[in-house]
């Protein structure tokens, strides 16, 4: 009767060894081996543990150990990546970048923007819209491959007259074989400052606000 009771309580060393979520892999392995030895010593002679059961339990504890080591490695790699990203970002103040957005600022007769295409398109058009919702100029960019491309607006309206300096809005359309292609408008912004905090590397783009480093689609 005593043997049966011990056997029941130690039938799954892994379950007992993983009862505490805060145990390290080494502690779990040590606890597992002690319980496995106790189980083998006190097993029912008429119903001993077979090799398949023992192999399964050992494989489980190895899996737990492997996952913890993998998590540690991934965490270390992420920390290294974030440090490299922060170092690279320190070179950005004063440079212009393309980030998702629809705002376009015309100054000194020129403005820059961009388009990100999910797939290749045989026709890409950028409409420049004023505050009243009127399209002042349509730029036909022609065919373009998937990815990011930039464009420059010379500040002229459809009638050839110079548009007033100020803020405008972008509207992008792209098609291939008459079917729409997903297109994201991009705006050019100058990096004012860079900060690195709990949310990762952040860029101060002035009037375009704070943006994550990962929002950058291209450098100008």
C-alpha positions in Angstrom: 0.0 0.0 0.0 2.9 2.3 0.8 4.5 1.6 -2.5 1.3 2.4 -4.4 1.0 5.7 -2.7 4.5 6.8 -3.5 4.1 5.6 -7.1 1.0 7.7 -7.6 2.5 10.9 -6.2 5.6 10.6 -8.4 4.0 9.3 -11.6 4.9 12.5 -13.4 8.1 14.1 -12.2 7.9 16.8 -14.8 4.5 18.0 -13.5 5.8 18.2 -10.0 9.1 19.9 -11.1 7.3 22.6 -13.1 4.8 23.5 -10.3 6.7 26.6 -9.5 6.8 29.1 -12.5 9.8 30.9 -11.1 12.1 27.8 -11.0 15.1 28.0 -13.3 15.9 25.3 -15.8 18.7 23.9 -13.6 16.5 23.7 -10.6 13.8 22.0 -12.6 16.3 19.4 -13.9 17.7 18.7 -10.4 14.2 18.3 -9.0 13.2 16.1 -11.9 16.1 13.8 -11.5 15.5 13.4 -7.8 11.8 12.6 -8.3 12.6 10.2 -11.2 15.1 8.3 -9.0 12.5 8.1 -6.2 9.9 6.9 -8.6 12.2 4.1 -9.9 13.1 3.0 -6.3 9.4 2.9 -5.2 7.7 1.7 -8.4 5.3 -1.2 -8.3 7.3 -4.3 -9.1 4.2 -5.7 -10.9 3.8 -2.6 -13.0 7.2 -1.0 -13.5 7.8 2.1 -15.6 8.6 1.2 -19.2 11.4 2.7 -21.3 9.0 4.7 -23.4 7.5 6.4 -20.4 10.9 7.3 -19.0 12.1 8.6 -22.3 9.0 10.7 -22.7 9.5 12.3 -19.3 13.2 13.0 -20.0 12.3 14.6 -23.4 9.8 16.8 -21.7 12.3 18.2 -19.1 14.8 18.7 -21.9 12.2 20.7 -23.9 11.5 22.9 -20.9 15.3 23.6 -20.5 15.7 24.2 -24.2 12.8 26.8 -24.3 14.3 28.7 -21.4 17.7 28.8 -23.0 16.1 29.9 -26.3 14.2 32.7 -24.6 17.4 33.9 -22.9 19.2 34.0 -26.3 16.4 35.8 -28.0 16.2 38.4 -25.3 20.0 39.0 -25.6 19.7 39.3 -29.4 16.9 41.9 -29.1 18.9 43.9 -26.6 21.8 44.0 -29.0 19.6 44.9 -31.9 18.0 47.8 -30.0 21.5 49.1 -29.0 22.6 49.0 -32.6 19.4 50.7 -33.7 19.9 53.5 -31.1 23.5 54.0 -32.3 22.4 54.3 -35.9 19.7 56.7 -35.0 22.2 59.2 -33.5 23.3 60.0 -37.1 19.8 61.0 -38.2 19.2 64.5 -36.8 19.2 66.9 -39.7 18.4 64.2 -42.3 15.0 63.8 -44.1 13.1 60.5 -44.0 10.0 59.1 -45.6 7.3 57.9 -43.1 3.6 57.0 -43.6 1.4 60.0 -43.7 -0.7 62.2 -46.0 0.6 65.7 -45.3 2.7 67.5 -47.8 4.3 70.9 -47.2 5.2 73.2 -50.1 8.0 75.5 -49.4 10.2 77.5 -51.8 8.3 76.1 -54.7 9.1 72.4 -53.9 7.8 69.5 -52.0 8.8 65.9 -51.6 6.8 62.8 -50.8 6.7 59.1 -51.5 4.6 56.0 -52.2 4.9 52.5 -50.8 3.4 49.8 -53.0 2.4 46.3 -51.8 3.0 44.9 -55.3 4.2 46.1 -58.7 1.9 48.5 -60.5 1.7 49.6 -64.2 0.2 53.0 -63.2 0.7 55.1 -60.1 -0.9 58.5 -59.6 -0.4 61.0 -56.8 -3.1 63.6 -56.3 -2.2 66.8 -54.4 -5.2 68.2 -52.7 -5.6 71.6 -51.0 -7.4 72.4 -47.8 -10.7 72.8 -49.6 -10.5 69.3 -51.0 -9.7 70.4 -54.6 -7.0 68.5 -56.5 -4.5 71.1 -57.6 -2.2 68.7 -59.4 -2.0 65.1 -60.4 1.4 63.5 -60.8 1.5 60.4 -63.0 4.5 58.4 -61.8 4.0 55.6 -64.4 4.9 52.0 -63.7 6.6 51.1 -60.5 7.8 48.0 -58.7 6.8 46.9 -55.3 8.3 48.8 -52.4 9.1 52.5 -51.8 9.7 55.3 -54.3 9.9 59.0 -53.8 8.7 61.9 -55.9 9.1 65.7 -56.1 6.4 68.2 -56.8 7.6 71.4 -58.5 4.8 73.5 -56.9 2.9 74.0 -60.1 -0.8 73.5 -60.4 -2.6 71.8 -63.3 -3.0 75.1 -65.0 0.7 75.8 -64.8 0.4 78.5 -62.2 2.5 78.3 -59.0 0.6 77.0 -56.0 0.6 78.9 -52.7 3.1 77.7 -50.2 1.6 75.8 -47.3 0.2 72.4 -46.4 -1.5 70.0 -48.8 -2.7 66.4 -48.7 -1.7 63.4 -50.7 -4.0 60.8 -52.3 -2.4 57.9 -54.0 -3.9 55.3 -56.4 -2.1 52.4 -58.1 -3.4 49.7 -60.5 -2.1 46.8 -62.4 -4.2 45.4 -65.3 -7.0 47.6 -64.1 -7.0 46.2 -60.6 -6.2 48.2 -57.5 -2.8 47.8 -55.8 -2.5 48.7 -52.1 -0.6 51.9 -51.9 0.5 53.9 -48.9 1.3 57.7 -49.1 4.6 58.7 -47.5 5.6 62.2 -46.3 9.1 63.6 -46.1 10.1 65.0 -42.7 13.3 66.2 -41.2 14.6 64.5 -38.1 14.9 67.1 -35.3 16.1 64.9 -32.5 16.3 61.2 -31.4 15.5 59.6 -28.0 15.7 56.1 -26.7 13.3 55.0 -24.0 11.1 52.1 -22.9 9.2 52.3 -26.3 12.5 52.0 -28.2 14.1 54.6 -30.5 11.8 57.5 -31.2 12.3 60.3 -33.7 11.1 63.9 -33.3 9.9 64.9 -36.8 8.8 68.4 -35.8 5.3 69.1 -37.1 5.0 65.4 -38.1 5.2 64.5 -34.4 7.1 61.6 -32.7 7.6 58.5 -34.8 9.1 55.1 -34.0 12.4 54.3 -35.8 10.6 51.4 -37.5 8.2 53.9 -39.2 11.0 55.0 -41.5 10.5 53.7 -45.0 13.4 55.5 -46.7 16.2 58.0 -46.2 16.4 61.0 -48.4 
